[in-house]
Amino acid sequence: MLAFLEKYKKIDMLEGSLWDKILVFSIPLALTSFLQQLFNTADVVTLGHYVNDNAMAAVGNNVPVIGFIVALFVGMSIGANVVVARYLGMKDEENAKDAVNTSFSVAIIIGILFCILGEFFVSQITELMDVPDEVKPESIKYLRAYFLGLPFISIYNFEAALLRSNGDTHTPLIALIYASILNIAGNLVCVLVFNMGIGGVAFCTSMANALSALYLFRKILNAEGPISLDLRKLMRLNSRKLRAIVAIGLPTGIQGIVFSISNLVIQSSINSLGADAMAASAAAFTIEINIYCFINAFGLAATTFIGQNFGAKNIRRCVEIAKVSSLIGLIVTTVITAGVYFFAKPLLSMYTVSEVVISIAMVRIFYVLLPQPINILLEVLSGSMRGYGFSLPPTIITLITICSCRLIYVFTIFEKFPTFDVLMMVYPLSWVICIVFLVVMYIYKIRKVEKEYSLVSKLKKA
């Protein structure tokens, strides 16, 4: 398998057909995200089977908090991805190298910053989440151990984004394969041999993240060309590159944070329904998020391909990239979603043996997993606009639609009908509303770009 990945390591995004290249680019990217999610899945499975449901509920309860932080890391790394991809499309290797060094410095800074803040405010975070008393000690223990690994998570995401900008989605996948083996084996040893419980599971996850970050660090350090890292320039931030990374990355991160904030509100509502609902939601979520890995991969593919081609001023190809990414993504995710739904109960039994928990989880599977393919449009349209450099519009739309819709729903409809199935209905409702606004914004922005480049082309000919 590793030999196959090395064979298709780098993709030329500027020339040739798009269908095969987007697919070859996206699938390893989806598998990489899948393996990242496997860390959480391995934690939930290990704790659900070998510790207790409270420990499993504690991990599920922390997912939105962790998602909040990781969303910012991923968003900022996408800023680095777009900036470097654009310079590569322009064939400007010197500026691409400066952007790589600046990106790596940003990864170190924000990783350490959030590690410190997380450790300092961990008790306040669990209070804010309204974690039940029987789950709170385990929740705090898991968060403290997890926060120690945040610098490695930040560095890994930036490293993967830099490699992705150069057409390489395979090396990050190889890193995650090794890290996943370490995480799963470590979980079992810590729980079954050393009886370390939830703290040992979180520690193994942090160590696995460290392994993946160090593996990519070695690859980038020894790389040739514009993606190579120059340690002599480490922590020397290029102000122009930094502004460009932040201008694209921060709104993208905020968009992810908006989802996390709205999910925090929903998680608090789930907590109000008791430990069984918490455990069920945690189990179902670990399945859903693996489907989302494929959805997100096609959005990131659109961002990267458009970033390079926009740098090369090939607008027609940029428009085609968005269409192809949407269609392939829809086909792939529909097939996967249907298959997962068919085997939902056996999959849920991996996380818990409780029939009550499984029955509640199936409600979430029906309302949240089945409609997942419609998210392809949400991710590809947002990703396409980021590739052009329009990072703020999709963020604003998401804030207005997703966040406000979910907040209003929770404090009106759910408050009146406080059941698990009523709460789960908010997910597909908010997605559809968001997509409608994104389609309108995307059409407006693309027409604007086409007019600008048509005008520039006419002036050059004149």
N, C-alpha and C positions, 0 to 999 in steps of 0.2 A: 504493500500500500504506500509506504513512504517513497519507494522508487517512482511510483505513478505520480505522486504529488510533486516530486522534484522535476519530473518531465514537463509538467504543465505549470511551472512555477511563476512565470511572468507572462502577462497578457498585453498585447499591443492594442490599446483602446482607440487609437486614432485612425486605424486603417482596417479594412476587411469587414466581414459580416458581423452583426451584433448578436444574433440569437444564441449562437454557440458560445461566444465569448462572455456574454452576460451570465449564462447558465454556469459555465466553468468557473467564473469569478464568484458567483453567488453561493453555490452549493458548499464549497469549503468555508466560506464566510458564515453560512448558516450552521454548519457543523461545529465551527469554532464557538459560536454563541451557544449552541446546544451543549457543548462540553463545559462552557462556563456555567450554564444553568444546572448541569449535572452535579456541580459542586453542591448546590443547594439541595438538589434532589437526593444525592447520596446522604447528605446530612439528615434530611427528613426521613428517608427510608431506614437508616441506621437507628435513629432515635425512636421512630415509631415501632420498630420490631424488637429492639434490644433494650430500650430504656422505658419510656411510657408516653402516653398521648399528651401529657402536659409539656414534656420536652419538645415533642413534635409541634404542638401549638405555639410554643415559644419561638421556634424558628419561623413558622408561618407568620406570626405576629410581627417579626422583625423584617420581613421581606420588603414592605413599603418603605421602611426607614433606610435599609440598605439600597433599595432602588433609587431613593431620593439622592443619595450621594453618588452612586455609580452613574446615574443619569447625567449629572454635571460633568463627571470625568469623561464619559462617552461623548457628550456634546462638545466639550472643549477639544477633544481629540479629533472630532469631525471637522472643526475649524482648521486644525493642523492639516488634516487630510485634503481639504479643499484648496488651501493655500499652496501646499507642495504640489498637488496635482496640476494646478493652474500653471505654475512655473515649469513643470515638466512638459505640459502641452505647448508652452512657449519656447521650449528647448533652452531655457535659461537655468543652467546647472548651478551657477554660482549663487543665485538667489534661492534656489531650491535647497542648497546646503545650509545657507543661513537660516532658512525656515525650519530645517530639521533640528539644528542645534537649539534654536529658540524653543521649539516645541518640546524637546526633551527637558529643558530647564523648567518650563511651565509644569510639566508632569511631576517633577520632583517637588516643586514648591507647593502645589495644591494638594498632593498626596500627603505630605507631612502636615500641612495646615489642618486638613480635615481629620487626620489621625488624632492630633492634639485636641481639637474641638470635640470630637466624638467621645474620647475618654473622659473629658471634663464634664460633659453634659449628659452622660448616659442615663443617670437617674431621672433627670428632667424629661428626657425623651420617653422613657417608659411611663412616666406619669401622664404626659401629654396624650399617649396612646390609650389611656384608660385600661391598661393591662390588668386582668383579674389577679387577685392576690396569690392564688395558687400557681399561677404561671410566671409571675413577676421575677422571682429569684433566678429562674432558669433563663428568662429573657435577658436580664441584665448580664448574666455570666456569658451568654453567647455573644452579645453585642460587644462587650469589652474585649474579648479575644478576637473578634472579627475586625474591630477597628484598628488593631495593631497591624493588620495586613493591608490597610488602605493605601500606603505609599506604593506597594507593589502592584495593586490593582490599577492605580492611576498610571504608573509607568508602563504596564503591559498594554493598556488601552491606547496610549499614545504611540508606542512602538508598533502595534498592529496597524494603526491608522497610517503611519508613515510608510510601512511596507505596502499597505493597500493602495496608497496613492501612486505607487510605482507598478501596480498590476499584480502584486504578490499577495494572495490570500491564503496560500498554502503553508508558508512558514509559521504563521500564528496558529494554524490548525495543528501542526506537528508539536508545537510547544504545549498546547492544551491536551494533546493525547498523553504526553508524558506526565503532565500535571494531574490529569484525571486519575491515572493509575495510582499515583502517589496519594491522592486524596481518598480514594475508595479504600485502598489498602490501609492507610493510616487511620481512617475512621474505625475500621473493624478492629485493628490492634488496640487503639486507645480505649474503645468501649468494651470489647470482649476480654482483652488481656489485662489492661491496666485499670479498667473500671473508672475511667475519667469522665464519663458522661458527656453532657453537652459542651463543657469547656474543652475537652479533648477533641471533639468533633470540629469546633470552631478553630482550634489551633491548627489542626490538619489542613483545613481550608486555607488558612493564611499561609502556611508553608507551601501549599500547592501553587498559590498565586505568586509566591516569591520565586518558585522554580520556573514558572512560565515567563515571568519578567526577566529573569537572569538569562534564560535561554535566548530570548529575542535580543537582549542587550549585547550578548556575544555576537549574534548574527549581524546586527547593525554596526557594531564596532569594527568588524572585519569586512564589511561590505565594500564593494567598489562602486564608484559613481556618485550621483547626487544624494543617495539615501544614507551614505556613510556618516557616522558620528565622529566629530572632532572633539576629543576630551579637553583640548587646550582652550576651546571656546565655550565649554560648558559653563552655564550660569552667566554668560554674557548675552543678555537679552537684546536682540535687534528690535528697536522700538517700532519700526514700520511693520515688521513681520508680526510682532506681538499684537499690535492694533488690529491687523487683518485677521489673525487667529481668533482674537477675542470678539471682533465684530461678527464673525460667523459662528464661532463656537459657543459663546455665551448665550445668545438667543436659542440655539439648538439645545444647550443644556437646560435652559429655563423651560423649554417645551417639554423635555423629559421630566423635569421637576414638577411641572404642572400636573402631569399624569400621576406622579408620586404623591403630590399633595392631595389630589382628589381621591387617590387610593387610600391615603391615610384616613380620610374622613369615612370612606367606606369600610376600612378595617375596624375603625372604632365602632361603627354600626354592627359589624359582624361580631365584635367582642361582646356587644350588648346582648347577643343571642345565645351566649354561653360557650363552654369549652368544646362541645361537639361541633358546633358551627365553625369555630375557629380551626379545629383540626381538619374538618371537611374542606374548608376553603383553602387551607394550606396545601392539602393533597391535590385538589383540583387545579390550583394555580400552578403547581410544578409541572403539570401536563400542558396547560395552556401556554405557559411561557416558552415551552419547547416548540410549539407551533409558531409562536411569535418570532422565534429565531429566524425562520425562513422568510416571514413577512418583512422583518427588519433588514435582512440580507439584501433583498431586491431594492429596498429604499436606499441602502448604502451603495449598492452597485450604481444606481442612477446618479447619486451624488458624485461618485468618483469618476465615472465615465463622462458625465457632463462637465465636471470640473476640468478634466484634461482637454476635452474638445472645445469647451468655451475659451480656454486659454489659447487654443489653436484657431479660434474664430470660425469654427465650423458649426454654425447655428442649426442648419438643417439636420445634421447628424445628432445634435443635442435633442431636438424634438423627437426624432426617431427613437432615441435611447429611452425616453420616458414611456413611449408607447410599448416598446418591446418589453421593458422591465415590468410594466403593469400586466401585460398579457401572460407572459411566462410565469410571473409570480402568482397570478390568479389560478392558473392551471395547477401548478405545483402544490399550492396551499389547499386548494379544494380537495385534491386527491388525498393528501396527508390528513386533513381534518376528518374526512369521511372514514378513513381507515382507523384513526384514533378513536373516533366516536363509537365505532363498531366494537372495539376492544376496551372500552372505557372501564367497565367493571373489573376485569382482570388486572388492568393497569392500576386502578385505585387500590386493589387488594395488596399491591406491593408496599403501600404506605401504611395501611392499617388493616387489622382483622375485624374491626368493629363494623357491624352491618348498619348501625345507625349513622355512623360517620360516612360510610360509602353511599347510603341513600341520599344524604344531604349533599354530598359532593356531586352526585349525578345531576342535581338541580343546577348547580353552577356550570357543569359540563354542557348542559342543554342550552342555557341562556348565554353563556360567554364563549365557549369553545366553538360551537357550530357556526356562529356568524363571523368567525375570525377572518375568512377570506376577504370580506369587504374592507378589512384594514389595509389590504394591498394598496388601494387607491390613496388612503391617508398617508402611508409611508412613502410611496413613490412620488406623489405630488410634493410633499414636504421636502423629500430628498432632492428632487429635481430643482426646486427653487433654491435650495442651499447650494447646489452645484453651480448655479448662475451667480451666487453671491447674495441672493435675497433670503437671508436667514430670519429676519425679523417678522415678515408677514405671516408665515405659518405658525410662528410662536404666538403672535397676537390672536390669530384665529383660534388656535388651540385653547388659549387662556379664556377667551370669551365663550367658546362653545363647550369644550370638554369639562373644564373646571366648573364653570357657572352652572351648566346643566346638571352635573352630578351633585353639586352643593344644594341647589334648589330642590332637586328630586329627594335627596336624603332628608332635608328638613321640612318637606311638605308631604309628598306621597308616602315615603317610607315611615314617617312619623305617624301617619294616619293608619297605615297598614304594615305594621312592623314584622314582616315575615321574610324568610330567606329568599324565596323566589321573587317577591316583589322587589327586593333590594338588587338582585342580579339583573333585572330588566334594564337598569340604568346604563349598563355597558353598551349594548347594541344601539340604544336610543342616542346616546351621546356621540357614538362613532358616526352614525348617519348624518346627524346635524353638522358635525365638523366637516365631513367630506363634501357636503353641498357647498359650504363656504370656500373650501380649499379649491374646488374645481373652478369657481368663479375667479378667485384670485390668481390661479395658475394661468388661465386663459388671458387675463388682463396683462400679467407680467410678460408672458411669452410674446404677445403681440407687440408690446412695448420694445422688447429686445430686438425683434425682427425689424421693426421700423427703424430703430437706431442703427443697426448694422446695414440695412439697405441704404440709408442716407449716407453713411460713411463710405460705402462702396461706390455710390454715385459721385460723391465728391472726389474720390481718388481717380475715377475714370475721367472726370472733367479736368 
